[in-house]
Amino acid sequence: MFGISKLFRGDASVDLPEDIQAALAVWRATPAPALAELHFHVRYLVLDIATSGTDPDKDRVLSIAAMAVNRAGVLLPEDACYIDFSQQHADPHTVDRQLAAFLAFMAKAPTVVYHVPYASRFLQAIFRARLGVDFQPQWVDLAWLLPAMFEEKAHAVQPLDQWIDLFELEASEGRRDAMENVLILARIFQMLLERAKAKGIDTAAALIEESRASSFLRRTH
């Protein structure tokens, strides 16, 4: 559940300008979606990040990209968000405003990524440090769900590029930026939703639980 952390560098939100505090207050008051709803009633958010390295204690988030899979399972270009943190800004709170705007865009939607531990560690670090927010959405981890849903294609966790090949999707060779990855992940997620429904996993709550169960079982067996 999303919350406010007061144990990580104090409560960062108390030092923020009033407009950012107001935006956070609106976001906190936004009700979480009903996860017991069928997939086509739920707005999912597919997310990817680019980072300067693999250690969130010393490396930083370079960009965040996200795209919604809307309530009809359709991708809409206008329902997307991209934040580039590489630019220098005279206003020290520009990044804070970008992060607050991203939370508003998310609207507490279930969040789909490839490898939750990697993305969550970086995002928790930046949101805690900048806004005092404990960033813990309802995660859906494609890395563990895909082999559970598509056993005929692979029985174990694969690199994302392997799944791109297995699904015969077009993608740039080599390292892609976060936005291109999000577009690819969103297309894969659309296919996963259809497979999940065929297996009787027809609600957001059931998909989130299946993601957790798949991760636990494959990590412990």
CYANA upper distance limits for C-alpha pairs under 8 A (distance plus 0.5 A):
  1 MET  CA    136 GLN  CA      6.09
  1 MET  CA    137 PRO  CA      6.50
  1 MET  CA    138 GLN  CA      7.55
  2 PHE  CA    108 LYS  CA      8.38
  2 PHE  CA    133 VAL  CA      8.13
  2 PHE  CA    134 ASP  CA      6.54
  2 PHE  CA    135 PHE  CA      6.28
  2 PHE  CA    136 GLN  CA      5.57
  2 PHE  CA    137 PRO  CA      6.51
  3 GLY  CA    133 VAL  CA      6.67
  3 GLY  CA    134 ASP  CA      5.66
  3 GLY  CA    135 PHE  CA      7.64
  3 GLY  CA    136 GLN  CA      8.16
  4 ILE  CA     11 ASP  CA      8.41
  4 ILE  CA    132 GLY  CA      6.42
  4 ILE  CA    133 VAL  CA      5.09
  4 ILE  CA    134 ASP  CA      5.66
  5 SER  CA     10 GLY  CA      8.40
  5 SER  CA     11 ASP  CA      7.11
  5 SER  CA    128 ARG  CA      7.30
  5 SER  CA    132 GLY  CA      6.14
  5 SER  CA    133 VAL  CA      6.26
  5 SER  CA    134 ASP  CA      5.75
  6 LYS  CA     10 GLY  CA      5.56
  6 LYS  CA     11 ASP  CA      5.08
  6 LYS  CA     12 ALA  CA      8.40
  6 LYS  CA    132 GLY  CA      7.37
  7 LEU  CA     11 ASP  CA      7.73
  8 PHE  CA    128 ARG  CA      7.13
  8 PHE  CA    129 ALA  CA      7.64
  8 PHE  CA    132 GLY  CA      8.03
  9 ARG  CA    129 ALA  CA      7.28
 10 GLY  CA    132 GLY  CA      8.16
 11 ASP  CA    131 LEU  CA      8.39
 11 ASP  CA    132 GLY  CA      5.68
 12 ALA  CA     16 LEU  CA      7.66
 12 ALA  CA    128 ARG  CA      7.77
 12 ALA  CA    129 ALA  CA      6.97
 12 ALA  CA    130 ARG  CA      6.69
 12 ALA  CA    131 LEU  CA      5.80
 12 ALA  CA    132 GLY  CA      4.96
 13 SER  CA     21 GLN  CA      7.15
 13 SER  CA    130 ARG  CA      8.12
 13 SER  CA    131 LEU  CA      5.47
 13 SER  CA    132 GLY  CA      5.67
 13 SER  CA    133 VAL  CA      8.37
 14 VAL  CA     21 GLN  CA      8.28
 16 LEU  CA     20 ILE  CA      6.79
 16 LEU  CA     21 GLN  CA      6.75
 16 LEU  CA     93 HIS  CA      8.26
 16 LEU  CA    131 LEU  CA      8.13
 17 PRO  CA     21 GLN  CA      6.89
 17 PRO  CA     93 HIS  CA      8.47
 18 GLU  CA     22 ALA  CA      6.50
 19 ASP  CA     23 ALA  CA      6.70
 20 ILE  CA     24 LEU  CA      6.68
 20 ILE  CA     96 ASP  CA      7.92
 20 ILE  CA     97 ARG  CA      6.71
 20 ILE  CA    100 ALA  CA      7.26
 21 GLN  CA     25 ALA  CA      6.64
 22 ALA  CA     26 VAL  CA      6.82
 23 ALA  CA     27 TRP  CA      6.77
 23 ALA  CA    100 ALA  CA      7.10
 23 ALA  CA    101 ALA  CA      8.36
 23 ALA  CA    104 ALA  CA      8.33
 24 LEU  CA     28 ARG  CA      6.53
 24 LEU  CA    100 ALA  CA      6.96
 25 ALA  CA     29 ALA  CA      6.73
 26 VAL  CA     30 THR  CA      6.84
 27 TRP  CA    103 LEU  CA      7.37
 27 TRP  CA    104 ALA  CA      6.41
 27 TRP  CA    107 ALA  CA      7.51
 30 THR  CA    107 ALA  CA      7.45
 30 THR  CA    108 LYS  CA      8.33
 31 PRO  CA    108 LYS  CA      8.34
 32 ALA  CA    107 ALA  CA      8.06
 32 ALA  CA    108 LYS  CA      6.14
 32 ALA  CA    109 ALA  CA      7.72
 33 PRO  CA     42 VAL  CA      7.96
 33 PRO  CA    108 LYS  CA      7.61
 33 PRO  CA    109 ALA  CA      7.08
 34 ALA  CA     42 VAL  CA      8.34
 35 LEU  CA     42 VAL  CA      8.01
 35 LEU  CA    203 THR  CA      7.27
 35 LEU  CA    204 ALA  CA      5.44
 35 LEU  CA    205 ALA  CA      5.34
 36 ALA  CA    203 THR  CA      6.16
 36 ALA  CA    204 ALA  CA      6.70
 36 ALA  CA    205 ALA  CA      6.01
 36 ALA  CA    206 ALA  CA      8.31
 37 GLU  CA     41 HIS  CA      6.46
 37 GLU  CA     42 VAL  CA      7.13
 37 GLU  CA    203 THR  CA      5.96
 37 GLU  CA    204 ALA  CA      7.02
 37 GLU  CA    205 ALA  CA      8.39
 38 LEU  CA     42 VAL  CA      7.31
 38 LEU  CA    202 ASP  CA      6.08
 38 LEU  CA    203 THR  CA      4.81
 38 LEU  CA    204 ALA  CA      7.14
 39 HIS  CA     71 ARG  CA      7.50
 39 HIS  CA     73 GLY  CA      8.22
 39 HIS  CA    193 LEU  CA      8.16
 39 HIS  CA    202 ASP  CA      6.52
 39 HIS  CA    203 THR  CA      5.68
 39 HIS  CA    204 ALA  CA      6.38
 40 PHE  CA     70 ASN  CA      8.07
 40 PHE  CA     71 ARG  CA      4.97
 40 PHE  CA     72 ALA  CA      5.26
 40 PHE  CA     73 GLY  CA      6.48
 41 HIS  CA     71 ARG  CA      5.17
 41 HIS  CA     72 ALA  CA      7.52
 42 VAL  CA     70 ASN  CA      7.34
 42 VAL  CA     71 ARG  CA      5.37
 42 VAL  CA    204 ALA  CA      7.61
 43 ARG  CA     68 ALA  CA      6.99
 43 ARG  CA     69 VAL  CA      6.38
 43 ARG  CA     70 ASN  CA      5.12
 43 ARG  CA     71 ARG  CA      5.58
 43 ARG  CA    109 ALA  CA      6.75
 43 ARG  CA    110 PRO  CA      7.99
 44 TYR  CA     68 ALA  CA      6.09
 44 TYR  CA     69 VAL  CA      5.66
 44 TYR  CA     70 ASN  CA      6.97
 44 TYR  CA     71 ARG  CA      8.41
 44 TYR  CA    109 ALA  CA      6.10
 44 TYR  CA    110 PRO  CA      5.75
 44 TYR  CA    111 THR  CA      6.58
 44 TYR  CA    112 VAL  CA      7.62
 45 LEU  CA     66 ALA  CA      6.97
 45 LEU  CA     67 MET  CA      6.23
 45 LEU  CA     68 ALA  CA      4.93
 45 LEU  CA     69 VAL  CA      6.69
 45 LEU  CA    106 MET  CA      7.37
 45 LEU  CA    109 ALA  CA      6.54
 45 LEU  CA    110 PRO  CA      6.66
 45 LEU  CA    111 THR  CA      5.28
 45 LEU  CA    112 VAL  CA      6.43
 46 VAL  CA     66 ALA  CA      5.92
 46 VAL  CA     67 MET  CA      5.80
 46 VAL  CA     68 ALA  CA      6.54
 46 VAL  CA     69 VAL  CA      7.72
 46 VAL  CA    111 THR  CA      6.33
 46 VAL  CA    112 VAL  CA      5.04
 46 VAL  CA    113 VAL  CA      6.56
 46 VAL  CA    182 VAL  CA      6.81
 46 VAL  CA    185 LEU  CA      7.46
 46 VAL  CA    186 ALA  CA      6.50
 47 LEU  CA     64 ILE  CA      7.87
 47 LEU  CA     65 ALA  CA      6.25
 47 LEU  CA     66 ALA  CA      4.82
 47 LEU  CA     67 MET  CA      7.18
 47 LEU  CA    111 THR  CA      7.30
 47 LEU  CA    112 VAL  CA      6.50
 47 LEU  CA    113 VAL  CA      5.89
 47 LEU  CA    182 VAL  CA      6.45
 48 ASP  CA     64 ILE  CA      6.58
 48 ASP  CA     65 ALA  CA      5.91
 48 ASP  CA     66 ALA  CA      6.95
 48 ASP  CA    113 VAL  CA      6.79
 48 ASP  CA    114 TYR  CA      8.14
 48 ASP  CA    119 ALA  CA      7.91
 48 ASP  CA    178 ALA  CA      5.96
 48 ASP  CA    179 MET  CA      7.82
 48 ASP  CA    181 ASN  CA      7.21
 48 ASP  CA    182 VAL  CA      6.29
 49 ILE  CA     61 VAL  CA      7.46
 49 ILE  CA     62 LEU  CA      7.92
 49 ILE  CA     63 SER  CA      6.14
 49 ILE  CA     64 ILE  CA      5.08
 49 ILE  CA     65 ALA  CA      6.71
 49 ILE  CA    119 ALA  CA      7.33
 49 ILE  CA    178 ALA  CA      5.99
 50 ALA  CA     61 VAL  CA      6.56
 50 ALA  CA     62 LEU  CA      5.82
 50 ALA  CA     63 SER  CA      5.70
 50 ALA  CA     64 ILE  CA      7.15
 50 ALA  CA    177 ASP  CA      7.53
 50 ALA  CA    178 ALA  CA      6.24
 51 THR  CA     59 ASP  CA      7.47
 51 THR  CA     60 ARG  CA      6.10
 51 THR  CA     61 VAL  CA      4.89
 51 THR  CA     62 LEU  CA      5.47
 51 THR  CA     63 SER  CA      7.56
 52 SER  CA     59 ASP  CA      5.99
 52 SER  CA     60 ARG  CA      6.05
 52 SER  CA     61 VAL  CA      7.03
 52 SER  CA     62 LEU  CA      6.97
 53 GLY  CA     59 ASP  CA      5.78
 53 GLY  CA     60 ARG  CA      7.68
 54 THR  CA     59 ASP  CA      7.21
 54 THR  CA    118 TYR  CA      8.40
 55 ASP  CA     59 ASP  CA      5.90
 56 PRO  CA     60 ARG  CA      6.86
 56 PRO  CA    121 ARG  CA      6.94
 56 PRO  CA    122 PHE  CA      5.64
 56 PRO  CA    125 ALA  CA      7.41
 57 ASP  CA    125 ALA  CA      8.45
 60 ARG  CA    122 PHE  CA      7.88
 61 VAL  CA     85 PHE  CA      7.81
 61 VAL  CA    122 PHE  CA      7.25
 61 VAL  CA    123 LEU  CA      8.30
 61 VAL  CA    126 ILE  CA      8.18
 62 LEU  CA     84 ASP  CA      6.82
 62 LEU  CA     85 PHE  CA      5.67
 62 LEU  CA     86 SER  CA      6.46
 63 SER  CA     82 TYR  CA      7.75
 63 SER  CA     83 ILE  CA      5.91
 63 SER  CA     84 ASP  CA      5.07
 63 SER  CA     85 PHE  CA      6.09
 63 SER  CA     86 SER  CA      8.10
 63 SER  CA    178 ALA  CA      7.50
 64 ILE  CA     81 CYS  CA      8.45
 64 ILE  CA     82 TYR  CA      6.25
 64 ILE  CA     83 ILE  CA      5.72
 64 ILE  CA     84 ASP  CA      7.37
 64 ILE  CA    178 ALA  CA      7.17
 64 ILE  CA    179 MET  CA      8.48
 65 ALA  CA     80 ALA  CA      8.19
 65 ALA  CA     81 CYS  CA      6.24
 65 ALA  CA     82 TYR  CA      4.92
 65 ALA  CA     83 ILE  CA      6.98
 65 ALA  CA    178 ALA  CA      6.07
 65 ALA  CA    179 MET  CA      5.68
 65 ALA  CA    182 VAL  CA      7.10
 66 ALA  CA     80 ALA  CA      6.14
 66 ALA  CA     81 CYS  CA      5.70
 66 ALA  CA     82 TYR  CA      6.96
 66 ALA  CA    179 MET  CA      7.71
 66 ALA  CA    182 VAL  CA      6.79
 67 MET  CA     75 LEU  CA      8.03
 67 MET  CA     76 LEU  CA      8.39
 67 MET  CA     77 PRO  CA      8.20
 67 MET  CA     79 ASP  CA      6.56
 67 MET  CA     80 ALA  CA      4.70
 67 MET  CA     81 CYS  CA      6.85
 67 MET  CA    182 VAL  CA      7.22
 67 MET  CA    183 LEU  CA      7.96
 67 MET  CA    186 ALA  CA      7.88
 68 ALA  CA     75 LEU  CA      7.00
 68 ALA  CA     76 LEU  CA      7.74
 68 ALA  CA     79 ASP  CA      6.28
 68 ALA  CA     80 ALA  CA      6.78
 69 VAL  CA     73 GLY  CA      5.91
 69 VAL  CA     74 VAL  CA      6.05
 69 VAL  CA     75 LEU  CA      5.65
 69 VAL  CA     76 LEU  CA      8.00
 69 VAL  CA    186 ALA  CA      7.54
 69 VAL  CA    190 GLN  CA      8.30
 70 ASN  CA     74 VAL  CA      5.94
 70 ASN  CA     75 LEU  CA      6.98
 70 ASN  CA     76 LEU  CA      8.12
 73 GLY  CA    190 GLN  CA      7.08
 75 LEU  CA     79 ASP  CA      8.26
 75 LEU  CA    186 ALA  CA      8.10
 76 LEU  CA     80 ALA  CA      7.94
 81 CYS  CA    102 PHE  CA      7.87
 81 CYS  CA    105 PHE  CA      7.99
 82 TYR  CA    179 MET  CA      7.54
 83 ILE  CA     98 GLN  CA      7.53
 85 PHE  CA     95 VAL  CA      7.66
 89 HIS  CA     94 THR  CA      7.19
 93 HIS  CA     97 ARG  CA      6.77
 94 THR  CA     98 GLN  CA      6.77
 95 VAL  CA     99 LEU  CA      6.69
 96 ASP  CA    100 ALA  CA      6.65
 96 ASP  CA    130 ARG  CA      6.58
 96 ASP  CA    131 LEU  CA      7.16
 97 ARG  CA    101 ALA  CA      6.54
 98 GLN  CA    102 PHE  CA      6.70
 99 LEU  CA    103 LEU  CA      6.85
 99 LEU  CA    127 PHE  CA      7.90
100 ALA  CA    104 ALA  CA      6.91
100 ALA  CA    131 LEU  CA      8.39
101 ALA  CA    105 PHE  CA      6.75
102 PHE  CA    106 MET  CA      6.66
103 LEU  CA    107 ALA  CA      6.71
103 LEU  CA    108 LYS  CA      8.05
108 LYS  CA    137 PRO  CA      7.00
109 ALA  CA    137 PRO  CA      7.87
109 ALA  CA    138 GLN  CA      7.97
110 PRO  CA    137 PRO  CA      6.88
110 PRO  CA    138 GLN  CA      5.36
110 PRO  CA    139 TRP  CA      6.51
110 PRO  CA    140 VAL  CA      7.58
110 PRO  CA    204 ALA  CA      8.16
111 THR  CA    137 PRO  CA      6.90
111 THR  CA    138 GLN  CA      6.51
111 THR  CA    139 TRP  CA      5.48
111 THR  CA    140 VAL  CA      6.41
112 VAL  CA    139 TRP  CA      6.49
112 VAL  CA    140 VAL  CA      5.11
112 VAL  CA    141 ASP  CA      6.50
112 VAL  CA    142 LEU  CA      7.45
113 VAL  CA    119 ALA  CA      7.97
113 VAL  CA    139 TRP  CA      7.98
113 VAL  CA    140 VAL  CA      6.93
113 VAL  CA    141 ASP  CA      5.91
113 VAL  CA    142 LEU  CA      6.61
113 VAL  CA    143 ALA  CA      8.49
113 VAL  CA    185 LEU  CA      8.19
114 TYR  CA    141 ASP  CA      6.08
114 TYR  CA    142 LEU  CA      5.50
114 TYR  CA    143 ALA  CA      5.64
114 TYR  CA    160 LEU  CA      8.17
114 TYR  CA    185 LEU  CA      8.29
115 HIS  CA    119 ALA  CA      7.24
115 HIS  CA    141 ASP  CA      6.30
115 HIS  CA    142 LEU  CA      7.42
115 HIS  CA    143 ALA  CA      5.99
115 HIS  CA    144 TRP  CA      8.31
116 VAL  CA    120 SER  CA      6.16
116 VAL  CA    139 TRP  CA      7.53
116 VAL  CA    140 VAL  CA      8.14
116 VAL  CA    141 ASP  CA      6.15
117 PRO  CA    121 ARG  CA      6.56
118 TYR  CA    122 PHE  CA      7.27
119 ALA  CA    123 LEU  CA      6.65
120 SER  CA    124 GLN  CA      6.24
120 SER  CA    135 PHE  CA      8.23
120 SER  CA    136 GLN  CA      8.09
121 ARG  CA    125 ALA  CA      6.70
122 PHE  CA    126 ILE  CA      6.92
123 LEU  CA    127 PHE  CA      6.52
123 LEU  CA    135 PHE  CA      7.25
124 GLN  CA    128 ARG  CA      6.38
124 GLN  CA    133 VAL  CA      8.34
124 GLN  CA    134 ASP  CA      6.71
124 GLN  CA    135 PHE  CA      5.51
124 GLN  CA    136 GLN  CA      7.88
125 ALA  CA    129 ALA  CA      6.56
126 ILE  CA    130 ARG  CA      6.39
126 ILE  CA    131 LEU  CA      8.50
127 PHE  CA    131 LEU  CA      5.86
127 PHE  CA    132 GLY  CA      6.78
127 PHE  CA    133 VAL  CA      5.85
127 PHE  CA    134 ASP  CA      7.27
127 PHE  CA    135 PHE  CA      6.84
128 ARG  CA    132 GLY  CA      4.71
128 ARG  CA    133 VAL  CA      5.29
128 ARG  CA    134 ASP  CA      6.22
128 ARG  CA    135 PHE  CA      7.83
138 GLN  CA    208 ILE  CA      7.59
139 TRP  CA    208 ILE  CA      7.12
140 VAL  CA    145 LEU  CA      8.49
140 VAL  CA    207 LEU  CA      7.83
140 VAL  CA    208 ILE  CA      6.03
140 VAL  CA    211 SER  CA      6.22
140 VAL  CA    212 ARG  CA      8.38
141 ASP  CA    145 LEU  CA      6.72
141 ASP  CA    211 SER  CA      6.40
141 ASP  CA    212 ARG  CA      8.48
142 LEU  CA    146 LEU  CA      6.06
142 LEU  CA    189 PHE  CA      8.18
142 LEU  CA    211 SER  CA      8.23
143 ALA  CA    147 PRO  CA      8.14
143 ALA  CA    157 VAL  CA      6.36
143 ALA  CA    158 GLN  CA      7.59
143 ALA  CA    160 LEU  CA      8.29
144 TRP  CA    148 ALA  CA      7.31
144 TRP  CA    156 ALA  CA      8.42
144 TRP  CA    157 VAL  CA      6.55
144 TRP  CA    211 SER  CA      7.14
144 TRP  CA    214 SER  CA      6.29
144 TRP  CA    215 SER  CA      5.91
144 TRP  CA    218 ARG  CA      8.18
145 LEU  CA    149 MET  CA      6.55
145 LEU  CA    210 GLU  CA      7.89
145 LEU  CA    211 SER  CA      6.02
145 LEU  CA    214 SER  CA      6.70
145 LEU  CA    215 SER  CA      8.16
146 LEU  CA    150 PHE  CA      6.20
146 LEU  CA    151 GLU  CA      8.41
146 LEU  CA    157 VAL  CA      8.32
146 LEU  CA    192 LEU  CA      7.68
147 PRO  CA    151 GLU  CA      5.74
147 PRO  CA    153 LYS  CA      7.91
147 PRO  CA    154 ALA  CA      5.95
147 PRO  CA    155 HIS  CA      5.69
147 PRO  CA    156 ALA  CA      6.15
147 PRO  CA    157 VAL  CA      6.86
148 ALA  CA    155 HIS  CA      7.84
148 ALA  CA    214 SER  CA      7.16
149 MET  CA    192 LEU  CA      7.55
149 MET  CA    195 ARG  CA      7.04
149 MET  CA    196 ALA  CA      7.28
150 PHE  CA    154 ALA  CA      7.13
150 PHE  CA    155 HIS  CA      8.45
150 PHE  CA    195 ARG  CA      8.39
151 GLU  CA    155 HIS  CA      5.79
153 LYS  CA    166 LEU  CA      7.35
154 ALA  CA    158 GLN  CA      8.22
156 ALA  CA    218 ARG  CA      8.46
158 GLN  CA    162 GLN  CA      6.60
158 GLN  CA    163 TRP  CA      7.41
159 PRO  CA    163 TRP  CA      7.46
160 LEU  CA    164 ILE  CA      6.84
161 ASP  CA    165 ASP  CA      6.84
162 GLN  CA    166 LEU  CA      6.68
163 TRP  CA    167 PHE  CA      6.52
164 ILE  CA    168 GLU  CA      6.46
164 ILE  CA    169 LEU  CA      5.78
164 ILE  CA    170 GLU  CA      7.96
164 ILE  CA    171 ALA  CA      8.11
164 ILE  CA    184 ILE  CA      8.37
165 ASP  CA    169 LEU  CA      6.81
167 PHE  CA    188 ILE  CA      8.44
169 LEU  CA    184 ILE  CA      8.35
171 ALA  CA    184 ILE  CA      8.14
172 SER  CA    176 ARG  CA      7.10
176 ARG  CA    180 GLU  CA      6.68
176 ARG  CA    181 ASN  CA      6.90
177 ASP  CA    181 ASN  CA      6.87
178 ALA  CA    182 VAL  CA      6.67
179 MET  CA    183 LEU  CA      6.90
180 GLU  CA    184 ILE  CA      6.89
181 ASN  CA    185 LEU  CA      6.51
182 VAL  CA    186 ALA  CA      6.40
183 LEU  CA    187 ARG  CA      6.87
184 ILE  CA    188 ILE  CA      6.83
185 LEU  CA    189 PHE  CA      6.48
186 ALA  CA    190 GLN  CA      6.73
187 ARG  CA    191 MET  CA      7.16
188 ILE  CA    192 LEU  CA      6.73
189 PHE  CA    193 LEU  CA      6.60
190 GLN  CA    194 GLU  CA      7.16
191 MET  CA    195 ARG  CA      6.95
192 LEU  CA    196 ALA  CA      6.48
193 LEU  CA    197 LYS  CA      6.65
194 GLU  CA    198 ALA  CA      6.85
195 ARG  CA    199 LYS  CA      6.90
196 ALA  CA    200 GLY  CA      6.90
196 ALA  CA    201 ILE  CA      5.48
196 ALA  CA    202 ASP  CA      7.08
196 ALA  CA    207 LEU  CA      8.07
197 LYS  CA    201 ILE  CA      5.57
197 LYS  CA    202 ASP  CA      5.27
201 ILE  CA    206 ALA  CA      6.15
201 ILE  CA    207 LEU  CA      6.57
202 ASP  CA    206 ALA  CA      7.29
202 ASP  CA    207 LEU  CA      7.87
203 THR  CA    207 LEU  CA      6.80
204 ALA  CA    208 ILE  CA      6.65
205 ALA  CA    209 GLU  CA      6.69
206 ALA  CA    210 GLU  CA      6.54
207 LEU  CA    211 SER  CA      6.62
208 ILE  CA    212 ARG  CA      6.86
209 GLU  CA    213 ALA  CA      6.56
210 GLU  CA    214 SER  CA      6.40
211 SER  CA    215 SER  CA      6.70
212 ARG  CA    216 PHE  CA      6.66
213 ALA  CA    217 LEU  CA      6.47
214 SER  CA    218 ARG  CA      6.48
215 SER  CA    219 ARG  CA      6.45
216 PHE  CA    220 THR  CA      6.60
217 LEU  CA    221 HIS  CA      6.44
